Amino acid sequence: MSGPYSQRFSAFMPFIFKWEGGYDNDPDDPGGETKFGIDKRSHPNIDIRSLTREGAMEIYWCSYWVRYGCEWLAEPVGEVFFNACVNCGAARAQALLEAAPIPHTAGGFLDAQEAFYRRLADARPALRKYLKGWLNRTADLRRWASR
């Protein structure tokens, strides 16, 4: 991976790319058109269909990792927080971080995130089809964080 990225960010990006695949334009996805997890709603000036993996990394680095101080959160809380920024938005990720038990732990944060996903699926039936994937992702992140 090229770019002016920190070792920590670069080491975590394979996890993100494992779960954030290629191009998708699911009408039930609130983010709309998406590629590598970069969505049109959050990034209206990006040509999503033409986005490259390196372009996605640059967006993740500038718009998420650096902007929200992931590097300065304890490891692996910074990675767990970053994953939530990617998967459910920075505002929701911040609310989840604030709801997690103090001291903030990866497990406490992921418990709050899973509870959010369950509430969301209950409140918005069209999103229920994503619940199993969301929970699989958080389970995978728990394994990653405990390595």
C-alpha positions as CSV (number, residue, x, y, z in Angstrom):
1,M,0.0,0.0,0.0
2,S,1.5,3.3,-1.0
3,G,0.7,6.7,0.3
4,P,1.7,8.7,3.4
5,Y,-0.2,6.3,5.7
6,S,0.8,5.3,9.2
7,Q,1.8,1.7,9.8
8,R,-1.2,1.2,12.1
9,F,-3.7,2.4,9.4
10,S,-2.0,0.3,6.7
11,A,-2.1,-2.8,8.9
12,F,-5.8,-2.4,9.5
13,M,-6.9,-1.6,5.9
14,P,-6.9,-5.3,4.8
15,F,-9.7,-5.9,7.4
16,I,-11.7,-3.0,5.9
17,F,-11.3,-4.2,2.4
18,K,-12.2,-7.7,3.4
19,W,-15.7,-6.4,4.4
20,E,-16.0,-3.5,2.0
21,G,-16.0,-5.0,-1.5
22,G,-16.6,-3.7,-5.0
23,Y,-19.3,-1.6,-6.6
24,D,-22.9,-1.9,-5.3
25,N,-26.0,0.2,-5.8
26,D,-28.6,-1.5,-3.5
27,P,-31.7,0.7,-3.3
28,D,-32.1,-0.4,0.4
29,D,-28.7,0.8,1.3
30,P,-29.1,4.3,2.9
31,G,-25.6,5.3,1.5
32,G,-26.7,4.6,-2.0
33,E,-24.1,3.8,-4.6
34,T,-21.0,2.3,-2.9
35,K,-17.6,1.0,-3.7
36,F,-15.0,-0.2,-1.2
37,G,-17.3,1.2,1.4
38,I,-17.2,4.7,0.1
39,D,-20.8,5.8,-0.4
40,K,-22.3,8.5,-2.7
41,R,-24.4,10.1,0.1
42,S,-21.3,10.8,2.2
43,H,-19.0,11.7,-0.8
44,P,-21.3,13.3,-3.4
45,N,-18.4,14.6,-5.5
46,I,-16.7,11.2,-5.9
47,D,-17.3,9.1,-9.1
48,I,-18.1,6.0,-7.1
49,R,-18.1,3.6,-10.1
50,S,-14.6,4.7,-11.1
51,L,-13.1,4.8,-7.6
52,T,-9.9,2.8,-7.2
53,R,-8.7,1.0,-4.1
54,E,-6.0,3.6,-3.7
55,G,-8.5,6.4,-4.0
56,A,-10.6,4.7,-1.3
57,M,-7.6,4.5,0.9
58,E,-6.9,8.2,0.5
59,I,-10.5,9.0,1.4
60,Y,-10.3,6.7,4.5
61,W,-7.0,8.2,5.6
62,C,-8.0,11.9,5.3
63,S,-11.7,11.8,5.9
64,Y,-11.9,9.2,8.6
65,W,-8.6,8.0,10.2
66,V,-6.9,11.4,10.5
67,R,-10.0,13.6,10.8
68,Y,-11.5,11.5,13.8
69,G,-8.2,10.9,15.5
70,C,-8.2,7.1,15.2
71,E,-4.4,7.0,15.6
72,W,-4.6,8.6,19.0
73,L,-7.1,6.2,20.5
74,A,-5.7,3.2,22.2
75,E,-5.1,0.1,20.1
76,P,-7.4,-1.6,19.1
77,V,-10.1,0.9,20.1
78,G,-8.9,3.2,17.3
79,E,-9.4,0.5,14.7
80,V,-12.8,-0.5,16.1
81,F,-13.9,3.1,16.1
82,F,-12.6,3.6,12.5
83,N,-14.5,0.5,11.4
84,A,-17.7,1.9,12.8
85,C,-17.0,5.2,11.0
86,V,-16.8,3.3,7.8
87,N,-19.7,0.9,8.4
88,C,-22.3,3.2,10.1
89,G,-21.0,6.8,9.8
90,A,-18.8,9.0,11.9
91,A,-21.6,10.6,13.9
92,R,-23.0,7.2,14.8
93,A,-19.5,5.9,15.6
94,Q,-18.9,8.8,18.0
95,A,-22.3,8.1,19.7
96,L,-21.3,4.4,20.1
97,L,-17.9,5.4,21.6
98,E,-19.7,7.7,24.0
99,A,-22.1,4.9,24.9
100,A,-19.4,2.3,25.5
101,P,-18.3,1.6,29.0
102,I,-15.4,3.6,30.3
103,P,-12.6,2.9,30.1
104,H,-13.3,2.4,26.4
105,T,-12.5,-1.1,25.3
106,A,-12.9,-2.8,21.9
107,G,-15.3,-5.3,23.4
108,G,-17.5,-2.6,25.0
109,F,-17.6,-0.6,21.8
110,L,-18.5,-3.7,19.8
111,D,-21.3,-4.6,22.3
112,A,-22.7,-1.1,21.8
113,Q,-22.4,-1.4,18.0
114,E,-24.2,-4.8,17.9
115,A,-27.0,-3.4,20.0
116,F,-27.3,-0.5,17.6
117,Y,-27.5,-2.9,14.6
118,R,-30.2,-4.9,16.3
119,R,-32.3,-1.8,17.1
120,L,-31.8,-0.5,13.5
121,A,-32.9,-3.8,12.0
122,D,-36.0,-3.8,14.2
123,A,-36.9,-0.2,13.4
124,R,-36.2,-0.5,9.6
125,P,-37.4,-3.8,8.2
126,A,-35.7,-3.2,4.8
127,L,-32.3,-3.3,6.6
128,R,-32.9,-6.6,8.3
129,K,-31.2,-8.3,5.4
130,Y,-27.9,-6.7,6.5
131,L,-28.0,-7.8,10.1
132,K,-26.3,-11.1,9.8
133,G,-23.5,-9.5,7.8
134,W,-23.1,-6.7,10.3
135,L,-22.9,-9.2,13.2
136,N,-20.5,-11.4,11.3
137,R,-18.3,-8.3,10.7
138,T,-18.3,-7.4,14.4
139,A,-17.5,-11.0,15.4
140,D,-14.6,-10.9,12.9
141,L,-13.4,-7.6,14.4
142,R,-13.5,-9.1,17.9
143,R,-11.2,-11.9,16.7
144,W,-9.0,-9.3,15.0
145,A,-8.8,-7.2,18.1
146,S,-7.9,-10.1,20.4
147,R,-5.0,-11.3,18.2
